């Protein structure tokens, strides 16, 4: 019974990372069987996804020298706690970035929305590949007049894809 209990705990821990809910079903007094259940309420909603996007990609006063501290304070890491290889910050007011998904951007056939306005950005690139938090050190570079390419969901930006100098119709 102790082994079964430990196995159940290990399954709970391993599946909690995936974001799926696990339910424990008791079949008899001697067996405990975990079951997988996908719950719609556990999926991030568009507003939550936007808040994550805002935290990770919008910072009006960002500079090239702030990459390490801003990434650490905002807890911008991969799910497995490894350092992100690249993270980009848009130097603008959140309302202006939101506007990309509310008529101030063009959705293309590739499913991405391209900003009509040009933005200044700071790109933070990881110095040492394979680094894990808290040892994430970045080299920042500033780019000016960039078209920002995002994924919009319910009128909100929820994923930063890339930046480009301009786009052709």
Protein Blocks (a to p, Z undefined) as FASTA:
>chain_A
ZZmmmmmmmmmmmmmmnopacddddfblmbccddddddfklpccfklmmmmmmmmmgcfk
bcfklmmmmmmmnopacfkopacfbdcdddddfklmmmmmnopaccdfkopacdfbdcdd
dddddfbghiacfkbccdddddehiacddddeehiafbdfbdcfbdcZZ
